[in-house]
Amino acid sequence: MDAAIKPFLTIVGMALATYSTRALGPALAARLPMGGRVEAFLKGLPGAILVALVAPTVFTAGPAEALASAVTLAVAFRFGGLVPALASGLGSVLLFRWLLG
C-alpha cells in the first residue's frame, strides 16, 4: 500500500467511526425509557466524558499545564463563556511554560 494513502484511509475511517456514534447515539437513546435515573445519567454524561478526556493531560503534562487548567476552570466558572475560558487557558499555559521553563 502506498505510504500516502494510509493517512487518508485513517482519516476516512475515523470520520466514519465518529459519524456512526453521532448517528446511532440518538437512535439508541430514543429507545431507552426516559425515567429519573436514565435522564439524570444522560445529563451528567457530557461532563464525565470531558473530565475523562482532560484529566489525564492535566495530571501528566506538567506543572504549567496543571496551573493553566486551574486558571481556565476558574475563568469558565466566573464568566461562563467558552471564548474567555479558551483565551485564558491558551494565554496562561503559554505564560506558565515561559515562567517555569
N, C-alpha and C positions, 0 to 999 in steps of 0.2 A: 504494500500500500504506500502511496506517495506520502511523504512527510508533511506536505502542505494540506492534505485532505483530513488528517487526524484531528487537528484543532477545529476544523469546520464541522466534522461529524460529532465531536464532543459538544460543541455549542448547540447544534440541532438536537442532539439527544437530551441535553439539559433543558432546552426550551420545551420539548415535548413533555418531559417529566414535570416541569413547572406548570405547564398548561393543564396537564391531566389532573394534578392535585387541585388546581383552581376550579376546574370544571366538575370534578367528581365530589369535591368537598360539599358544596351546597346541595348537590343532588342527594348525597347520603344524609346530610343534616336534615333535609326535608322529611326523611323517613323516620327520624327519631321522634319519640313522643316528647313534646316540649313541656316538661314539668318544672318544678322548682329547682331540683338538683341538676338536671341537664342544662337548663338555661343558665344557672349560675356557673356551671363548668365552662360552657361556651363563652360566656362573658369574660371569664378570667384567663382563657386560653391565649389571647394575643400577648398579654403582659408576661405570661410564663414563657412563651416562646422567645420573646425579646430578651428576657433575662438569661435564658439558656444560651442564646447566641452571643450576648455581650459579656457575661460574667467571666468566661474563660480568658478572654482577651484582657479584661481589666486586671485580673489577678496574676496573669503570667507575663504580660508585656513589659512591665517595669513601673517604677515609681512615677514617672512623668505621665504615663497613660492613666494610672490609678488616680492621680490628683486631678487630671483633666476630666476624668469621668465624674468625679465628685463635683467639680465646677459645673459640668454640663447638667447633672442631675439637679443641682441647686437652682440653676437658671431655668430649667424646664418647670420645676415646681413653682418658682416665683412668678415667671412671666407666662407660662402655659402655652407658648408657641414653639413651633418646630424650628423656625428660622433663628430666633435668638439662641435656642439650645444648640443648634448646629454651629452657629457662628462662634459661640463661646467655647464649644468643645474644640473646634479647629484651632482657634486662637490660643486657648490655654494649653493644648498639647504642644503646639509649636513653642510657646513661651517656656513651658516646663522642660521640654527637651533641650532648649537653648541654655536655660539656667542650670539644669542638672547634668548637662554634658552628654 
